[in-house]
Amino acid sequence: MGILARTIEPETSVEKSEAEQYRQRLLDLRVELERIQESSKNASATVELDQTSVGRLSRMDAMQVQQMAKATERRRQHQIDRIEGALRRISAGDFGYCYVCEGEIEAKRISADPTITRCMKCVDD
């Protein structure tokens, strides 16, 4: 059966009530990440290059902090994208199924990270 035609049946690893709980968990996590994203915008702001107001080492430290903040922001945005994908799979009825082999993803894996898209067999391959 194709991944798009499949619906979550009660006998699968993720029942409809569980999918709703995962949906709410994902929504809460997305709100939290977006809140953090908004509050950390200053950390990745352009570093002041005026040597009269900031020394060379302080400027280098500021640039390093800026680069670390940008890397953190990229990881945070990637996680938000994964959350959006999981929410789309829940809406489509594809949540809990491997993107590669279309088999069920183990309930423990989904519980640990509801944004997972592959079963252990496909991860290992």
C-alpha positions as CSV (number, residue, x, y, z in Angstrom):
1,M,0.0,0.0,0.0
2,G,1.4,3.4,-0.9
3,I,2.4,5.8,1.8
4,L,-0.1,8.5,0.7
5,A,-3.0,6.0,0.6
6,R,-2.4,4.6,4.0
7,T,-4.4,5.8,7.1
8,I,-3.6,5.1,10.7
9,E,-5.7,2.2,11.9
10,P,-6.2,1.4,15.6
11,E,-4.0,-1.7,15.4
12,T,-0.9,0.2,14.2
13,S,1.9,1.4,16.5
14,V,0.4,4.9,16.6
15,E,-3.4,5.2,17.3
16,K,-5.4,8.3,16.5
17,S,-5.5,9.4,20.1
18,E,-1.7,8.9,20.4
19,A,-1.2,10.9,17.1
20,E,-3.2,13.7,18.7
21,Q,-1.0,13.7,21.7
22,Y,2.1,13.8,19.5
23,R,0.5,16.6,17.5
24,Q,0.1,18.6,20.7
25,R,3.6,17.8,21.9
26,L,5.0,18.9,18.6
27,L,3.0,22.1,18.6
28,D,4.2,22.9,22.1
29,L,7.8,22.3,21.1
30,R,7.5,24.4,18.0
31,V,6.1,27.3,20.1
32,E,9.0,27.0,22.5
33,L,11.6,26.9,19.8
34,E,10.1,29.9,18.1
35,R,10.1,31.8,21.4
36,I,13.8,31.0,21.9
37,Q,14.4,32.0,18.3
38,E,12.8,35.4,18.8
39,S,14.7,36.1,22.0
40,S,18.1,35.1,20.6
41,K,18.1,37.3,17.5
42,N,20.5,39.8,19.2
43,A,23.2,37.1,19.6
44,S,23.6,36.8,15.8
45,A,23.6,40.5,15.1
46,T,26.4,42.1,13.1
47,V,29.6,42.5,15.2
48,E,30.8,46.1,15.6
49,L,34.1,46.7,13.8
50,D,35.0,50.0,15.3
51,Q,38.3,49.4,17.1
52,T,38.0,52.6,19.1
53,S,35.0,51.2,21.0
54,V,35.9,47.5,21.0
55,G,39.3,46.0,21.2
56,R,40.6,43.4,18.7
57,L,40.3,40.4,21.1
58,S,36.9,41.5,22.3
59,R,35.8,41.8,18.6
60,M,37.1,38.3,17.9
61,D,35.3,36.9,20.9
62,A,32.1,38.7,19.7
63,M,32.5,37.2,16.2
64,Q,33.0,33.7,17.6
65,V,29.9,34.1,19.7
66,Q,28.0,35.4,16.7
67,Q,29.0,32.3,14.6
68,M,28.0,30.0,17.4
69,A,24.7,31.7,17.7
70,K,24.2,31.4,13.9
71,A,25.0,27.7,14.0
72,T,22.5,27.2,16.9
73,E,19.9,29.1,15.0
74,R,20.4,26.8,11.9
75,R,20.0,23.7,14.2
76,R,16.9,25.3,15.8
77,Q,15.4,26.0,12.3
78,H,16.1,22.5,11.2
79,Q,14.3,21.1,14.2
80,I,11.3,23.4,13.4
81,D,11.3,22.1,9.9
82,R,11.3,18.5,11.2
83,I,8.4,19.4,13.5
84,E,6.4,20.8,10.5
85,G,7.1,17.6,8.6
86,A,5.8,15.5,11.5
87,L,2.7,17.7,11.8
88,R,2.0,17.2,8.0
89,R,2.4,13.4,8.4
90,I,-0.1,13.4,11.3
91,S,-2.6,15.4,9.2
92,A,-2.1,13.1,6.2
93,G,-2.3,9.9,8.2
94,D,1.3,8.9,7.5
95,F,2.7,9.5,11.0
96,G,4.4,6.5,12.4
97,Y,5.5,5.0,9.1
98,C,9.0,4.9,7.6
99,Y,9.6,7.3,4.7
100,V,11.9,4.8,3.0
101,C,10.3,1.3,3.4
102,E,6.7,2.4,4.4
103,G,6.9,0.0,7.4
104,E,5.9,1.0,10.9
105,I,8.3,2.9,13.0
106,E,8.8,1.4,16.5
107,A,6.7,3.1,19.1
108,K,9.7,3.6,21.4
109,R,11.5,5.6,18.6
110,I,8.5,7.7,18.0
111,S,8.1,8.3,21.7
112,A,11.7,9.4,22.0
113,D,11.5,11.7,18.9
114,P,8.2,12.2,17.1
115,T,10.0,13.9,14.2
116,I,11.6,10.5,13.2
117,T,11.0,9.6,9.6
118,R,12.7,6.2,9.3
119,C,12.6,2.8,11.1
120,M,15.8,1.3,12.6
121,K,16.3,-1.0,9.6
122,C,16.4,1.9,7.2
123,V,18.6,4.0,9.5
124,D,21.1,1.2,9.6
125,D,21.1,0.7,5.8
